[in-house]
Amino acid sequence: MVPRPRPEVEAVDLCAHGGVRPAELRSHGVDPDSVLDFSSNTNPLGPPFDPAELLAASVERYPDPSAEELRYALARVHSVTPEHVFAGNGAAELIRLLAIAYLAPGDRALVLEPTFGEYALSCRLMGATVVACRAAAERGFAPDVGEVLALIGRHRPRLVFVCQPNNPTGHYLDRNEVSAILEAAPGLVVLDEAYVNFVEDAWPSTSLLPAGNLVILRSMTKDCALAGLRLGYVLAAPEVVRALARAAPPWNVNALAQRAGVLALKNAGYLERSRRLVREALGLLREGLETLGLRPLPSRANFFLVEVGDGRGFREALLRRGILVRDCASFGLPSYVRLAARPVEECRRLLAAVAGVLRGGAASPVR
Ligand SMILES: Cc1ncc(COP(=O)(O)O)c(C=O)c1O
């Protein structure tokens, strides 16, 4: 008989994610190489270097197990010491490692929802109880920070997950709100800044690192359009970095990803140019959708929500036209889709396809 896994492993539901799944596309007669992907929120500018440059990294030797060159480069960028930096195989791995390092069965973790599903999944895998603080649509999905503080007081969570700006709502908390959460939390506060490099006039969260219980999470996957390669990092107190190093598998960041990170950090001006493109693309999308009778929600991120009636049906209808969007049922928002910034030409094609879908009656504009 095949032995059963731990009950926590059996009990979790896998998370839905955006991105291209070739088998699904082929079943719709869509070529995975030519689909327009508005469902994953990566940098629309593409990587900040020629991918051929990565081949200078050895695939024959093991990568540096402590990713030193990359950590030193990141430390310089963020004005911290390398002991405050830990690199991971994407931010997703770091979320899992934080749960492994800090949660045991019976512990509690607080998650500000609706949000990225991997926080709750990682906590549940460790046997922890997830306490959710859900922002209401009527408040424009702004979290009720008073309620967050009350839940922290009542449940004393070992981890608090705050996505900043939030996926999928694009809400961005101000410095005072994050400070208040840090002060109230008895354990670590994970501030997932996977999308912060696309926020205009973001405030510097590293100024809150001296609090000691702040863990900043970054995704170079998102920043630099490296979704196929995967790279993320944590900025935190050296004690947290040491705990993550113990929990991580050896050589967790491959040699090409380490080199990609170092090369990306040398490209001055790339992130500024990316923000400019995001601004232009989102402006065009918003205006176009409003003209079609839809109402995109405000967002500080490189994506936004729009209510379409039946999110799943809308996604299917666009998929038949070779375009992928993120239906938001897995966030508990079945009437919304999430659209990411893409190059302007692709945005025009999306708008034309949305016009076709609306004419065909596959979605009802929410006015
Ligand atoms: C909020 C958030 N954090 C982390 C991740 C994962 O990032 P990475 O691709 O670097 O693992 C995602 C990906 O969708 C995300 O939305």
The ligand as an SDF file (V2000), in Angstrom:
LIG
                    3D

 16 16  0  0  0  0  0  0  0  0999 V2000
    2.0490   38.8170   -4.3820 C   0  0  0  0  0  0  0  0  0  0  0  0
    2.9370   37.8060   -4.9800 C   0  0  0  0  0  0  0  0  0  0  0  0
    4.0070   37.3990   -4.2990 N   0  0  0  0  0  0  0  0  0  0  0  0
    4.8490   36.4920   -4.8140 C   0  0  0  0  0  0  0  0  0  0  0  0
    4.6240   35.9380   -6.0520 C   0  0  0  0  0  0  0  0  0  0  0  0
    5.5770   34.9040   -6.5710 C   0  0  0  0  0  0  0  0  0  0  0  0
    6.6690   35.5320   -7.1500 O   0  0  0  0  0  0  0  0  0  0  0  0
    7.7720   34.6790   -7.8740 P   0  0  0  0  0  0  0  0  0  0  0  0
    7.3150   34.4550   -9.2790 O   0  0  0  0  0  0  0  0  0  0  0  0
    9.0000   35.5210   -7.7670 O   0  0  0  0  0  0  0  0  0  0  0  0
    7.9030   33.3970   -7.1240 O   0  0  0  0  0  0  0  0  0  0  0  0
    3.5180   36.3230   -6.7970 C   0  0  0  0  0  0  0  0  0  0  0  0
    3.2650   35.7240   -8.1160 C   0  0  0  0  0  0  0  0  0  0  0  0
    2.2140   35.7650   -8.6680 O   0  0  0  0  0  0  0  0  0  0  0  0
    2.6440   37.2840   -6.2340 C   0  0  0  0  0  0  0  0  0  0  0  0
    1.5560   37.6850   -6.8830 O   0  0  0  0  0  0  0  0  0  0  0  0
  1  2  1  0
  2  3  1  0
  2 15  2  0
  3  4  2  0
  4  5  1  0
  5  6  1  0
  5 12  2  0
  6  7  1  0
  7  8  1  0
  8  9  2  0
  8 10  1  0
  8 11  1  0
 12 13  1  0
 12 15  1  0
 13 14  2  0
 15 16  1  0
M  END
$$$$
